[in-house]
Amino acid sequence: MFSIIGTIIFGAVIGILARAVLPGRQSYGWVVTILLGIGGAFIGYWLSGLLGVRHTFGIDWIRWALSVGAAAVLSFAYTSITRKGRQDTTV
């Protein structure tokens, strides 16, 4: 139970950080932010395992950076896909 809550909190933090590093405005809500953050966290942990990053005491900066980067890529992809159908017609 606590791991699920921890994953949601970690995903929310990762998602917020990913939105902060992306330029412009992302037009999606907090639920999508958390889901993209959780996805980024899983991808970041997977990539850190591939790179051979070991468990450390304290904050794993490499895992955090990989997770935020992955969530930023997911956020950019999500925004690109959902924005494709909407053409801005304002002048």
Residue pairs with C-beta under 8 A, 6 or more apart in sequence:
7 38
7 41
8 34
8 38
10 37
10 38
10 41
11 34
11 35
11 37
11 38
11 39
11 40
11 41
12 30
12 33
12 34
12 37
13 37
14 37
14 38
14 40
14 41
14 44
14 64
14 67
14 68
14 71
15 33
15 34
15 35
15 36
15 37
15 38
15 40
15 71
15 75
16 33
16 37
17 37
17 68
17 71
18 36
18 37
18 40
18 68
18 69
18 71
18 72
18 74
18 75
19 26
19 33
19 75
21 68
21 72
22 72
22 75
22 76
26 75
26 79
27 79
27 82
27 83
28 78
28 79
28 82
32 78
36 71
36 74
36 75
36 78
37 67
37 71
39 70
39 71
39 74
40 67
40 68
40 69
40 70
40 71
40 72
40 73
40 74
41 67
41 70
41 71
43 66
43 67
43 70
43 71
43 74
44 63
44 64
44 65
44 66
44 67
44 68
44 69
44 70
44 71
45 63
45 66
45 67
47 66
47 70
48 60
48 62
48 63
48 66
51 62
53 60
53 62
53 63
